[in-house]
């Protein structure tokens, strides 16, 4: 290298960002099975009119859902002329809303001397923000399932399961699908059912979807008899010690998630996620609007788009804001829930 003119060496060769298959690992998405199931069940839990009414309620007002209580009616076994009245009651469920926001910004001029365009940088920011939002909401759904599961199990061995606190345990995978319908009928709970499981339970589907599963059982028929209409999985559900599969099962239409936007966003024009153009020669201006979610299309996000000046350069920022509420059907009896937690033990 002694004869090389060092100050005339060629610079490093920079390829395009994320060429071919590179970057897939860094930018991979997850699977949001708990969130998917809550979303898919929402129109089965609420009709369109009720959903519209709920979404229009200001966040400052408390929402309660009333359910008329069932009555253990008295059976009369002797002749009498007396007519005894039995009163009805109602149980109220308070809706808990939680707020979610995410912000995205870009200064286009910062990318004029960069291998990455500001459009590509902006798209990457939006994708990462949405990944965080979906993961957060999926975790909220998984946490809600466990916090609102059935807790009235009789502790100890049953003919079809072992009852432990908040859980029905079965020793083998085939027992879960074979016994599920009967266990639910014991609680006067009818299908079809949703099944939200941990990701390890996904591996069991390969065995069940092939009749016989390498054994004498017609596993495909057994799985069909379980009457599970929607199966999904998520990394946000973790098994405990000695457990292989965790399943949260309930009747279709007994859970849901509702999305709200504040009054200031309602009825405004649709906006892009962030509108970066050179046609607006203004700054310190905020545009209010709304956009539909690109993955869950019935959801809306309220948006505030800000055109500003940062360090003497044009900057563009947008805030996305929405409220959410999670729902499950309920009864007057403490501990009763449509959501049943099953575990397949690692026998």
Protein Blocks (a to p, Z undefined) as FASTA:
>chain_A
ZZpcfklcccdddddehihjeoklmmpccddfklmmmmmmmmmmpcfklmmmmmmpcfkb
ccdddddddddddddfbdcfbdcdddddddddddddddddddddddfklmmmcfbdfklm
mmmmmmmmmmmmmmmmmmmmmmmmmmmgcfkbcedjdfkbccdehiacdfbfklmmmmmm
mmmmmnopacdddddddfklmmmmmmmmpghjlpabdfklmmmmnopabdcddfkbccde
hiabdcddddehiaccdddddfklgopacddfbdcdfkbccehiacddddddfklmmbcc
ddddddddeehiacddddddddddddddddfbehiafbdcdddddZZ
